[in-house]
């Protein structure tokens, strides 16, 4: 009886291993849709999302400051544990369903998690969860802007209407 129970346990473990889907960190679809290592601003991120055929509200991670591998890692020992970027990256959020699609920078040092099985961002309230760790009291306080590449036509401080 003991050997029969042991055999059933081994059979159950084998079935679980066969049924489970192995994940890859980072998932290829995630890298294709949500990582742009060549993007240096929101305009390039927008073009990346257009080229990827993105729709709705999306999130994109820009280039990591340092490129030594691994750039992503799973945060646990199981196949379905989330895959996160190992180093902070700039993050952007885009609205691809607007009349004129647009993107904006969320912050400079952000982390995002995705499923190693599906490649989808971990979401909260139907939006990709991005956790940012910028410290503006230490680094460039109140300089969180992208005025150098906005598409404003006038500056109300200097241009008269």
Backbone as a chain_set.jsonl record, in Angstrom:
{"seq": "XXXXXXXXXXXXXXXXXXXXXXXXXXXXXXXXXXXXXXXXXXXXXXXXXXXXXXXXXXXXXXXXXXXXXXXXXXXXXXXXXXXXXXXXXXXXXXXXXXXXXXXXXXXXXXXXXXXXXXXXXXXXXXXXXXXXXXXXXXXXXXXXXXXXXXXXXXXXXXXXX", "coords": {"N": [[0.81, -1.202, 0.0], [1.952, 1.225, 0.752], [3.85, 1.595, -1.228], [2.183, 1.906, -3.412], [0.912, 4.318, -2.798], [3.124, 6.021, -2.903], [3.799, 5.779, -5.587], [1.502, 6.926, -6.743], [1.799, 9.537, -5.801], [4.172, 10.31, -7.149], [3.224, 10.117, -9.772], [1.283, 12.12, -9.746], [2.908, 14.405, -9.351], [4.4, 14.29, -11.719], [2.362, 14.705, -13.6], [1.596, 17.327, -12.937], [3.941, 18.715, -13.586], [4.054, 18.247, -16.34], [1.699, 19.465, -17.23], [2.02, 22.124, -16.477], [2.974, 25.299, -17.748], [5.93, 26.394, -19.053], [7.708, 29.37, -18.307], [9.334, 32.238, -19.706], [11.825, 34.515, -18.912], [12.976, 37.612, -19.766], [9.684, 37.631, -21.226], [9.2, 37.114, -24.698], [7.149, 38.479, -26.133], [6.557, 40.543, -24.355], [8.943, 42.053, -24.382], [8.937, 42.854, -27.052], [6.583, 44.438, -27.225], [6.57, 46.185, -24.994], [9.072, 47.164, -24.231], [11.528, 49.459, -25.021], [14.539, 49.851, -25.945], [15.919, 51.644, -27.462], [14.642, 54.042, -27.316], [14.547, 57.475, -26.542], [12.869, 59.456, -25.714], [9.443, 60.71, -25.437], [8.329, 60.88, -28.018], [9.662, 58.979, -29.564], [8.909, 56.714, -28.162], [6.162, 56.734, -28.655], [6.204, 56.226, -31.435], [7.285, 53.67, -31.354], [5.158, 52.273, -30.13], [3.171, 52.605, -32.074], [4.342, 51.18, -34.193], [4.313, 48.657, -33.014], [1.661, 48.091, -33.057], [-0.034, 48.762, -30.97], [-2.891, 49.193, -28.799], [-5.334, 51.04, -26.905], [-4.696, 51.932, -23.433], [-1.362, 51.945, -22.759], [1.867, 50.802, -21.537], [5.328, 51.529, -21.448], [8.701, 50.583, -21.09], [11.741, 52.276, -20.975], [15.261, 52.522, -21.955], [17.65, 50.747, -19.916], [19.859, 52.044, -17.426], [22.318, 50.812, -17.02], [23.751, 48.114, -18.807], [24.494, 45.511, -18.196], [23.988, 42.0, -18.064], [21.815, 39.939, -15.976], [19.023, 41.572, -17.489], [16.426, 41.327, -16.714], [14.599, 39.548, -14.163], [13.127, 36.727, -12.488], [10.941, 36.949, -9.705], [10.777, 34.904, -7.858], [10.775, 31.327, -7.101], [9.041, 29.815, -8.668], [7.409, 28.823, -11.753], [5.379, 30.552, -12.538], [5.9, 32.926, -11.223], [6.265, 36.462, -11.116], [8.055, 38.391, -13.555], [10.525, 40.794, -13.337], [12.075, 43.979, -14.123], [15.547, 44.237, -13.653], [17.039, 46.466, -13.189], [16.369, 49.948, -12.62], [14.283, 51.684, -14.962], [13.41, 54.247, -17.374], [9.95, 55.089, -17.53], [7.003, 55.091, -19.49], [3.682, 56.106, -20.243], [1.063, 55.483, -22.472], [-1.634, 56.613, -24.553], [-3.246, 55.097, -26.862], [-5.683, 55.078, -28.069], [-6.7, 57.59, -28.307], [-7.866, 60.526, -30.159], [-5.663, 61.753, -31.281], [-2.999, 59.912, -30.831], [-0.905, 59.694, -27.891], [1.976, 59.9, -25.701], [3.441, 59.965, -22.432], [6.037, 60.716, -20.098], [6.365, 58.835, -17.184], [8.183, 58.534, -15.061], [11.711, 58.479, -14.152], [13.132, 56.329, -12.968], [12.038, 53.38, -12.837], [10.168, 50.363, -12.136], [8.693, 47.466, -13.541], [6.421, 44.73, -13.67], [5.901, 41.576, -15.251], [4.077, 38.79, -16.635], [5.749, 35.745, -16.994], [4.692, 33.816, -18.562], [2.662, 34.771, -20.258], [3.488, 37.277, -21.092], [2.245, 39.638, -20.493], [1.836, 42.792, -18.852], [1.797, 43.102, -15.285], [-1.197, 43.985, -13.866], [-3.138, 46.563, -12.306], [-6.271, 47.666, -11.549], [-6.894, 47.52, -14.294], [-4.721, 48.717, -15.538], [-1.242, 48.849, -16.363], [0.951, 48.124, -13.74], [3.293, 50.257, -12.531], [6.108, 50.856, -10.716], [7.835, 53.426, -9.262], [10.976, 54.812, -8.226], [12.23, 57.252, -7.934], [14.135, 59.855, -6.425], [13.552, 62.881, -5.733], [14.356, 64.762, -3.907], [16.977, 64.388, -3.661], [18.046, 64.089, -6.224], [18.062, 66.36, -8.73], [15.873, 68.159, -7.872], [12.513, 68.922, -8.418], [12.838, 68.962, -11.179], [11.544, 67.363, -12.932], [10.631, 67.057, -15.853], [9.833, 67.242, -19.354], [10.439, 69.296, -21.123], [12.205, 69.821, -23.151], [11.493, 68.379, -25.404], [8.823, 68.786, -26.004], [5.821, 69.492, -27.864], [4.973, 72.111, -27.912], [3.75, 75.177, -29.177], [3.976, 77.788, -28.401], [5.322, 79.745, -25.694], [3.848, 80.756, -22.844], [5.03, 82.459, -21.004], [6.879, 83.983, -22.388], [6.036, 84.501, -24.973], [3.886, 86.652, -26.676], [0.375, 86.87, -27.12]], "CA": [[0.0, 0.0, 0.0], [2.84, 2.373, 0.837], [4.461, 1.792, -2.551], [1.126, 2.413, -4.288], [0.755, 5.748, -2.477], [4.317, 6.711, -3.407], [3.648, 5.793, -7.035], [0.474, 7.92, -7.056], [2.407, 10.863, -5.582], [5.079, 10.578, -8.262], [2.39, 10.326, -10.95], [0.692, 13.446, -9.6], [3.977, 15.387, -9.589], [4.705, 14.243, -13.145], [1.25, 15.361, -14.304], [1.68, 18.771, -12.694], [5.059, 19.231, -14.374], [3.702, 18.186, -17.761], [0.625, 20.42, -17.51], [2.46, 23.509, -16.266], [3.59, 25.955, -18.89], [7.153, 27.058, -18.612], [7.776, 30.771, -18.666], [10.645, 32.759, -20.054], [11.995, 35.852, -18.356], [11.696, 38.245, -20.083], [8.869, 37.038, -22.291], [9.488, 37.759, -25.986], [6.081, 39.425, -26.466], [6.717, 41.712, -23.49], [10.065, 42.847, -24.899], [8.526, 43.433, -28.326], [5.519, 45.426, -27.076], [6.655, 47.096, -23.861], [10.441, 47.598, -23.935], [12.15, 50.169, -26.136], [15.888, 50.191, -25.508], [16.45, 52.716, -28.3], [13.819, 55.243, -27.136], [15.117, 58.508, -25.682], [11.843, 60.447, -25.404], [8.072, 60.244, -25.652], [8.017, 60.755, -29.441], [10.169, 57.679, -30.0], [8.056, 55.713, -27.524], [4.914, 56.727, -29.425], [6.46, 55.529, -32.697], [7.446, 52.252, -30.988], [3.83, 51.717, -29.906], [2.498, 52.553, -33.377], [4.939, 50.059, -34.924], [3.92, 47.41, -32.357], [0.222, 47.903, -33.227], [-0.649, 48.86, -29.646], [-4.194, 49.85, -28.667], [-5.711, 51.317, -25.522], [-3.699, 52.537, -22.558], [-0.213, 51.039, -22.708], [3.039, 51.235, -20.777], [6.587, 51.174, -22.099], [9.923, 50.825, -20.329], [12.842, 52.742, -21.808], [16.531, 51.816, -21.775], [18.256, 50.68, -18.585], [21.072, 52.859, -17.319], [23.445, 49.889, -17.202], [23.272, 47.035, -19.664], [25.044, 44.18, -17.919], [22.903, 41.045, -17.839], [20.516, 39.867, -16.655], [18.238, 42.802, -17.409], [15.176, 40.961, -16.052], [14.699, 38.357, -13.319], [11.884, 36.315, -11.838], [11.026, 37.264, -8.276], [10.455, 33.731, -7.062], [11.263, 30.062, -7.668], [8.028, 29.097, -9.432], [7.312, 29.21, -13.152], [4.421, 31.647, -12.745], [6.29, 34.133, -10.495], [6.413, 37.593, -12.027], [9.367, 38.761, -14.073], [10.683, 42.246, -13.168], [13.342, 44.497, -14.608], [16.545, 44.183, -12.604], [17.511, 47.83, -12.972], [15.306, 50.909, -12.944], [14.227, 52.185, -16.339], [12.374, 55.268, -17.574], [8.663, 54.499, -17.877], [6.077, 55.949, -20.233], [2.324, 55.613, -20.409], [0.546, 55.967, -23.759], [-3.04, 56.434, -24.883], [-3.242, 54.847, -28.299], [-7.048, 55.183, -28.581], [-7.093, 58.997, -28.41], [-7.936, 61.014, -31.542], [-4.25, 61.872, -31.638], [-2.298, 59.129, -29.795], [0.167, 60.412, -27.203], [2.673, 59.245, -24.605], [4.112, 60.875, -21.506], [6.965, 60.043, -19.203], [5.893, 58.686, -15.812], [9.314, 58.841, -14.203], [12.994, 58.031, -14.695], [13.657, 55.103, -12.364], [10.824, 52.606, -12.58], [10.135, 48.914, -12.27], [7.427, 46.906, -13.978], [6.402, 43.27, -13.6], [5.057, 40.931, -16.256], [3.941, 37.337, -16.55], [6.678, 35.05, -17.881], [3.945, 32.875, -19.39], [1.871, 35.459, -21.289], [4.138, 38.507, -21.532], [1.409, 40.789, -20.158], [2.161, 43.545, -17.646], [0.966, 42.91, -14.095], [-2.108, 45.134, -13.911], [-3.99, 46.953, -11.19], [-7.352, 48.479, -12.124], [-6.779, 47.412, -15.746], [-3.565, 49.455, -16.064], [0.033, 48.257, -15.971], [1.491, 48.66, -12.496], [4.669, 50.723, -12.645], [6.58, 51.355, -9.427], [8.982, 54.3, -9.499], [11.75, 55.051, -7.013], [12.996, 58.491, -8.065], [14.278, 60.637, -5.199], [13.749, 64.241, -6.217], [15.03, 65.596, -2.907], [18.411, 64.179, -3.838], [18.411, 64.224, -7.632], [17.36, 67.338, -9.571], [14.566, 68.438, -7.288], [11.522, 69.65, -9.239], [13.256, 69.039, -12.578], [10.909, 66.227, -13.607], [9.857, 67.531, -16.991], [10.403, 66.911, -20.664], [10.203, 70.483, -21.937], [13.095, 69.879, -24.307], [10.938, 67.741, -26.592], [7.373, 68.915, -26.13], [5.445, 70.073, -29.144], [4.279, 73.379, -27.699], [4.024, 76.166, -30.213], [4.323, 79.052, -27.752], [5.572, 79.706, -24.258], [3.071, 81.896, -22.351], [5.867, 83.392, -20.24], [7.684, 84.852, -23.24], [5.388, 84.821, -26.243], [2.636, 87.407, -26.541], [-0.675, 86.32, -27.981]], "C": [[0.853, 1.267, 0.0], [3.484, 2.659, -0.523], [3.434, 2.31, -3.556], [0.901, 3.898, -4.055], [1.929, 6.552, -3.031], [4.249, 6.835, -4.926], [2.618, 6.827, -7.468], [1.014, 9.345, -6.86], [3.334, 11.234, -6.725], [4.302, 10.843, -9.552], [1.748, 11.713, -10.924], [1.716, 14.542, -9.878], [4.322, 15.445, -11.07], [3.616, 14.941, -13.957], [1.307, 16.866, -14.144], [2.8, 19.379, -13.528], [4.749, 19.248, -15.858], [2.679, 19.252, -18.117], [1.104, 21.863, -17.404], [3.173, 24.034, -17.505], [4.834, 26.667, -18.396], [7.157, 28.496, -19.113], [9.199, 31.179, -18.967], [10.73, 34.184, -19.538], [13.184, 36.532, -19.019], [10.987, 37.524, -21.232], [9.095, 37.821, -23.578], [8.428, 38.79, -26.371], [6.18, 40.693, -25.621], [7.818, 42.623, -24.017], [9.652, 43.555, -26.183], [7.541, 44.597, -28.144], [5.8, 46.513, -26.04], [8.064, 47.543, -23.469], [11.018, 48.25, -25.181], [13.52, 50.655, -25.673], [16.498, 51.323, -26.328], [15.707, 54.04, -28.095], [14.461, 56.212, -26.15], [14.11, 59.601, -25.32], [10.475, 59.927, -25.784], [7.728, 60.083, -27.122], [8.488, 59.409, -29.991], [9.352, 56.539, -29.389], [6.735, 55.599, -28.28], [5.099, 55.976, -30.74], [6.639, 54.03, -32.453], [6.085, 51.591, -30.805], [3.022, 51.623, -31.198], [3.018, 51.352, -34.169], [4.528, 48.709, -34.337], [2.428, 47.133, -32.511], [-0.545, 47.984, -31.923], [-1.998, 49.576, -29.71], [-4.459, 50.091, -27.194], [-4.629, 52.043, -24.752], [-2.563, 51.541, -22.399], [0.884, 51.628, -21.832], [4.282, 50.718, -21.482], [7.731, 51.496, -21.145], [11.023, 51.21, -21.298], [14.127, 51.993, -21.494], [17.014, 51.841, -20.33], [19.532, 51.513, -18.582], [22.318, 52.019, -17.548], [22.936, 48.672, -17.945], [23.906, 45.684, -19.369], [23.904, 43.236, -17.547], [22.915, 40.486, -16.425], [19.741, 41.166, -16.466], [16.9, 42.566, -16.72], [15.418, 39.723, -15.202], [13.325, 38.02, -12.765], [12.02, 36.556, -10.347], [10.591, 36.106, -7.391], [10.884, 32.464, -7.767], [10.278, 29.344, -8.593], [7.897, 29.652, -10.841], [6.384, 30.396, -13.38], [4.75, 32.886, -11.911], [6.613, 35.241, -11.488], [7.868, 37.856, -12.385], [9.467, 40.285, -13.966], [12.007, 42.696, -13.764], [14.309, 44.62, -13.429], [17.075, 45.563, -12.248], [16.374, 48.801, -13.287], [15.437, 51.423, -14.374], [13.247, 53.345, -16.406], [11.074, 54.577, -17.999], [7.767, 55.535, -18.529], [4.715, 55.292, -20.241], [1.778, 56.266, -21.677], [-0.952, 55.72, -23.863], [-3.125, 56.318, -26.399], [-4.637, 54.939, -28.905], [-7.535, 56.624, -28.686], [-7.174, 59.406, -29.885], [-6.528, 61.184, -32.103], [-3.478, 61.129, -30.547], [-1.144, 59.917, -29.184], [0.776, 59.535, -26.118], [3.237, 60.316, -23.689], [5.001, 60.067, -20.579], [6.383, 60.016, -17.804], [6.997, 59.098, -14.851], [10.574, 58.231, -14.8], [13.476, 56.687, -14.182], [12.491, 54.22, -11.924], [11.028, 51.111, -12.802], [8.743, 48.5, -12.72], [7.516, 45.396, -13.954], [5.497, 42.722, -14.692], [5.065, 39.423, -16.048], [4.947, 36.677, -17.489], [5.972, 34.05, -18.804], [3.189, 33.567, -20.518], [2.553, 36.703, -21.844], [3.342, 39.751, -21.226], [1.897, 41.447, -18.868], [1.266, 43.084, -16.494], [0.104, 44.161, -13.979], [-2.876, 45.306, -12.614], [-5.005, 47.926, -11.769], [-7.212, 48.618, -13.638], [-5.642, 48.23, -16.364], [-2.286, 48.815, -15.54], [0.543, 48.936, -14.702], [2.966, 48.995, -12.707], [5.045, 51.342, -11.309], [7.856, 52.157, -9.656], [9.654, 54.672, -8.181], [12.609, 56.306, -7.109], [13.02, 59.231, -6.73], [14.591, 62.069, -5.604], [14.344, 65.17, -5.165], [16.536, 65.481, -3.054], [18.848, 64.477, -5.264], [17.512, 65.239, -8.327], [15.964, 67.652, -9.049], [13.731, 69.325, -8.199], [11.952, 69.8, -10.699], [12.661, 67.889, -13.38], [10.026, 66.762, -14.737], [10.524, 67.06, -18.273], [10.175, 68.084, -21.621], [11.08, 70.524, -23.174], [12.499, 69.219, -25.541], [9.417, 67.801, -26.636], [7.051, 69.588, -27.459], [4.633, 71.36, -28.953], [4.665, 74.357, -28.802], [4.445, 77.51, -29.61], [4.609, 78.804, -26.284], [4.881, 80.925, -23.673], [3.9, 82.883, -21.526], [6.573, 84.394, -21.13], [6.981, 85.289, -24.507], [4.06, 85.53, -26.002], [1.627, 86.847, -27.535], [-1.217, 87.37, -28.909]], "O": [[0.525, 2.251, -0.662], [3.643, 3.815, -0.916], [3.783, 3.074, -4.457], [0.718, 4.656, -5.008], [1.74, 7.643, -3.567], [4.601, 7.874, -5.485], [2.83, 7.533, -8.454], [0.724, 10.242, -7.651], [3.286, 12.361, -7.219], [4.69, 11.706, -10.34], [1.678, 12.394, -11.947], [1.409, 15.509, -10.574], [4.515, 16.53, -11.62], [3.914, 15.682, -14.893], [1.091, 17.604, -15.106], [2.624, 20.446, -14.115], [5.146, 20.177, -16.562], [2.769, 19.875, -19.175], [0.65, 22.727, -18.155], [3.875, 23.303, -18.203], [4.789, 27.444, -17.442], [6.67, 28.791, -20.204], [10.151, 30.534, -18.528], [9.799, 34.97, -19.715], [14.313, 36.07, -18.85], [11.618, 36.898, -22.083], [9.173, 39.049, -23.554], [8.764, 39.859, -26.879], [5.919, 41.791, -26.113], [7.637, 43.839, -24.087], [9.979, 44.725, -26.381], [7.649, 45.617, -28.824], [5.326, 47.64, -26.184], [8.226, 48.238, -22.466], [10.998, 47.665, -26.264], [13.646, 51.73, -25.085], [17.504, 51.903, -25.917], [16.112, 55.06, -28.652], [14.869, 55.819, -25.057], [14.482, 60.582, -24.676], [10.344, 58.854, -26.374], [6.909, 59.228, -27.46], [7.793, 58.778, -30.787], [9.133, 55.515, -30.036], [6.246, 54.495, -28.518], [4.244, 55.176, -31.12], [6.193, 53.213, -33.259], [5.875, 50.471, -31.271], [2.273, 50.666, -31.392], [2.235, 50.597, -34.746], [4.405, 47.726, -35.069], [1.964, 46.055, -32.138], [-1.59, 47.35, -31.775], [-2.219, 50.443, -30.555], [-3.88, 49.427, -26.334], [-3.757, 52.688, -25.335], [-2.78, 50.414, -21.953], [0.834, 52.794, -21.441], [4.291, 49.619, -22.038], [7.736, 52.533, -20.482], [11.22, 50.552, -22.32], [14.097, 50.948, -20.843], [16.817, 52.822, -19.613], [20.195, 51.664, -19.609], [23.264, 52.465, -18.196], [21.802, 48.245, -17.731], [23.861, 44.792, -20.216], [22.982, 43.606, -16.82], [23.939, 40.558, -15.745], [19.802, 41.783, -15.403], [16.301, 43.505, -16.195], [16.326, 38.94, -15.478], [12.472, 38.892, -12.593], [13.102, 36.384, -9.786], [10.09, 36.321, -6.288], [11.316, 32.516, -8.918], [10.646, 28.361, -9.236], [8.233, 30.809, -11.095], [6.583, 31.164, -14.321], [3.952, 33.823, -11.888], [7.163, 34.992, -12.56], [8.781, 37.576, -11.609], [8.587, 40.994, -14.454], [12.942, 41.907, -13.897], [13.926, 45.055, -12.343], [17.512, 45.792, -11.12], [15.518, 48.511, -14.123], [16.534, 51.572, -14.911], [12.339, 53.427, -15.579], [11.102, 53.595, -18.741], [7.778, 56.709, -18.16], [4.607, 54.066, -20.246], [2.003, 57.451, -21.923], [-1.471, 54.74, -23.328], [-3.079, 57.316, -27.118], [-4.777, 54.884, -30.127], [-8.666, 56.86, -29.111], [-6.626, 58.729, -30.754], [-6.243, 60.81, -33.241], [-3.314, 61.658, -29.447], [-0.488, 60.705, -29.865], [0.172, 58.558, -25.675], [3.484, 61.443, -24.118], [4.75, 58.891, -20.314], [5.954, 61.048, -17.287], [6.782, 59.903, -13.945], [10.519, 57.551, -15.825], [14.168, 55.97, -14.905], [12.022, 54.304, -10.788], [11.913, 50.67, -13.535], [7.743, 49.104, -12.331], [8.586, 44.837, -14.195], [4.468, 43.312, -15.022], [5.937, 38.868, -15.38], [4.993, 37.02, -18.671], [6.588, 33.505, -19.719], [3.081, 33.021, -21.616], [2.233, 37.141, -22.949], [3.726, 40.837, -21.661], [2.311, 40.772, -17.925], [0.11, 42.719, -16.709], [0.624, 45.277, -13.993], [-3.215, 44.343, -11.927], [-4.629, 48.907, -12.411], [-7.39, 49.703, -14.19], [-5.605, 48.416, -17.58], [-2.247, 48.304, -14.421], [0.563, 50.163, -14.605], [3.776, 48.124, -13.022], [4.37, 52.253, -10.829], [8.84, 51.634, -10.179], [8.993, 54.828, -7.154], [13.625, 56.405, -6.421], [12.033, 59.228, -5.995], [15.752, 62.429, -5.794], [14.793, 66.265, -5.502], [17.282, 66.362, -2.627], [19.912, 65.057, -5.48], [16.318, 64.993, -8.493], [14.977, 67.42, -9.748], [14.2, 70.353, -8.687], [11.462, 70.695, -11.387], [13.222, 67.489, -14.4], [8.813, 66.897, -14.575], [11.643, 66.546, -18.26], [9.773, 67.897, -22.77], [10.738, 71.19, -24.151], [12.97, 69.483, -26.647], [8.787, 66.941, -27.251], [7.923, 70.182, -28.093], [3.726, 71.657, -29.731], [5.795, 74.341, -29.29], [5.181, 78.274, -30.235], [4.197, 77.796, -25.71], [5.288, 82.047, -23.976], [3.499, 84.037, -21.371], [6.846, 85.519, -20.711], [7.299, 86.343, -25.06], [3.224, 85.068, -25.226], [1.977, 86.413, -28.633], [-2.11, 87.086, -29.707]]}, "num_chains": 1, "name": "protein.A"}
